[in-house]
């Protein structure tokens, strides 16, 4: 992440990140999961909150190599790229992204998620917006969304997207893949393909 690689409990607020962020599962993946997390503010958050943050940097996350787990088995890798945070179980509020986000699945990858605010979340997202291009390329299992690529269990409210959103799998202006939860008071005017 542009500010923090891993956020446990705690809060990150009033931050701005510009420039470029790149992640490849070969150098940043958890050994037992084979996942690269590239987030504009935070790579991965567990119960931490992110408030009033801005990301203008371009982000690229790539999953293209087989990963060996601790028990010796080999499996494909995946990548998660989010404008504010790649993967989170914490709250995100009053934050926005204007940079380009690309998550790519290579020949040995399983899937990639790309979201304007987050690639994966199961907690509330409110008062956030994305104007950047978001792409999840290379695999029909990929997800891309203007706010979240994958979302569950909570509420997305008072958010919008104006950026171009593209995926080889599930794609939408707000949430690419919604497994549960609520989406309210949102709008999308960005192109989706």
C-alpha positions in Angstrom: 0.0 0.0 0.0 1.0 3.6 -0.5 0.9 4.3 3.2 0.7 0.9 4.9 1.2 -2.7 3.8 -1.0 -4.3 6.5 -3.4 -2.5 8.9 -4.7 -4.3 11.9 -6.9 -2.4 14.3 -6.5 1.4 14.1 -7.3 4.3 11.7 -5.7 5.9 8.8 -7.1 9.3 7.9 -6.3 12.4 5.9 -3.8 10.8 3.6 -3.0 11.4 -0.1 -0.9 9.1 -2.3 0.3 9.8 -5.8 2.8 8.1 -8.1 2.8 4.4 -9.0 2.2 1.2 -7.0 3.0 -2.3 -8.4 2.5 -5.7 -6.8 3.4 -9.2 -8.0 2.5 -12.3 -6.1 6.1 -13.6 -6.3 7.4 -10.8 -4.1 4.4 -9.8 -1.9 2.1 -12.8 -1.6 1.3 -14.6 1.6 3.1 -17.9 1.3 0.0 -20.0 2.1 -2.4 -18.1 -0.1 -0.5 -16.9 -3.2 -2.3 -13.5 -3.2 -0.8 -10.1 -4.1 -2.5 -7.1 -2.4 -2.0 -3.7 -4.1 -3.9 -0.8 -2.4 -3.5 2.9 -2.9 -3.5 3.6 0.8 -3.4 0.1 2.4 -2.6 -3.3 1.0 -4.7 -5.3 3.4 -6.7 -4.3 6.4 -8.2 -6.3 9.2 -10.7 -4.3 11.2 -8.8 -1.0 10.6 -10.7 2.0 9.3 -9.8 4.3 6.5 -11.2 7.8 6.4 -10.8 10.9 4.2 -8.1 9.5 2.0 -7.2 10.3 -1.6 -5.3 8.1 -4.2 -4.2 9.5 -7.5 -1.5 6.9 -8.1 -1.7 4.2 -10.8 -1.9 0.6 -9.4 -0.9 -2.7 -11.1 -1.3 -6.1 -9.5 -0.3 -9.3 -11.4 -1.0 -13.0 -10.7 0.9 -15.1 -13.1 3.0 -17.7 -11.2 2.1 -21.0 -9.4 2.5 -20.6 -5.6 3.7 -23.3 -3.3 2.0 -23.5 0.1 3.6 -24.5 3.4 2.3 -28.1 3.0 4.1 -28.4 -0.4 1.0 -28.3 -2.7 1.1 -26.0 -5.7 -1.8 -23.8 -6.7 -2.5 -20.8 -8.8 -2.1 -17.3 -7.6 -4.5 -14.3 -7.5 -4.2 -10.5 -7.3 -6.3 -7.9 -5.6 -6.0 -4.2 -6.6 -8.0 -1.4 -4.9 -7.8 2.4 -5.2 -7.9 2.8 -1.4 -7.4 -0.7 0.0 -7.0 -4.0 -1.8 -8.7 -6.2 0.8 -10.5 -5.1 4.0 -12.8 -6.1 6.8 -12.8 -2.6 8.1 -14.8 0.5 7.3 -14.0 2.9 4.5 -15.5 6.4 4.4 -15.1 9.8 2.6 -12.3 8.6 0.3 -11.8 8.7 -3.4 -9.6 7.4 -6.3 -8.7 9.1 -9.6 -5.9 6.8 -10.7 -5.9 3.8 -13.0 -6.2 0.3 -11.4 -5.3 -2.8 -13.3 -5.4 -6.4 -11.9 -4.2 -9.1 -14.3 -4.4 -12.8 -14.2 -1.6 -14.6 -16.1 -1.3 -18.2 -17.4 -0.9 -19.6 -13.8 -3.3 -17.3 -12.1 -6.8 -18.2 -10.7 -8.5 -14.8 -10.7 -7.9 -11.1 -10.1 -10.1 -8.4 -8.5 -9.9 -4.7 -9.2 -12.0 -2.0 -7.5 -12.0 1.8 -7.6 -12.2 1.9 -3.8 -11.5 -1.8 -2.8 -11.0 -5.1 -4.5 -12.7 -7.0 -1.6 -14.7 -5.9 1.4 -17.2 -7.2 3.9 -17.7 -3.9 5.9 -19.4 -0.6 5.3 -18.2 1.8 2.5 -19.8 5.3 2.5 -19.3 8.6 0.8 -16.7 7.4 -1.6 -16.2 7.8 -5.3 -14.0 6.6 -8.2 -13.2 8.5 -11.4 -10.3 6.3 -12.5 -10.1 3.4 -15.1 -10.5 0.0 -13.4 -9.6 -3.2 -15.3 -9.5 -6.9 -14.3 -8.0 -8.8 -17.2 -7.0 -12.2 -18.3 -9.6 -14.6 -16.7 -13.4 -15.1 -16.8 -13.3 -15.5 -13.0 -12.1 -11.9 -12.6 -14.3 -9.2 -10.9 -14.2 -5.4 -11.4 -16.3 -2.6 -9.9 -16.2 1.1 -9.7 -16.5 1.0 -5.9 -15.8 -2.7 -5.1 -14.9 -5.7 -7.1 -16.3 -8.1 -4.5 -18.5 -7.2 -1.6 -20.5 -9.0 1.1 -22.3 -8.7 4.5 -22.4 -4.9 4.8 -23.6 -1.7 3.2 -22.3 0.5 0.4 -24.0 3.9 0.5 -23.7 7.4 -0.9 -21.1 6.4 -3.4 -20.6 6.9 -7.1 -18.4 6.0 -10.1 -17.6 7.9 -13.3 -14.6 5.9 -14.4 -14.4 3.3 -17.2 -14.8 -0.3 -15.7 -13.8 -3.4 -17.6 -13.4 -7.1 -16.7 -13.2 -10.4 -18.4 -15.6 -11.7 -15.8 -18.1 -10.0 -13.5 -18.2 -6.2 -14.0 -20.4 -3.3 -12.9 -20.2 0.4 -12.2 -20.6 -0.1 -8.4 -20.0 -3.7 -7.4 -18.7 -6.4 -9.7 -19.7 -9.4 -7.5 -22.2 -8.9 -4.7 -22.7 -12.0 -2.6 -24.7 -10.4 0.2 -25.3 -7.0 1.7 -27.0 -3.7 0.7 -26.2 -1.1 -1.9 -28.1 2.2 -1.4 -28.0 5.8 -2.7 -25.3 5.1 -5.3 -25.0 5.9 -9.0 -22.8 5.1 -12.0 -22.3 7.1 -15.2 -19.0 5.4 -16.2 -18.8 3.1 -19.2 -18.9 -0.6 -18.3 -17.7 -3.4 -20.5 
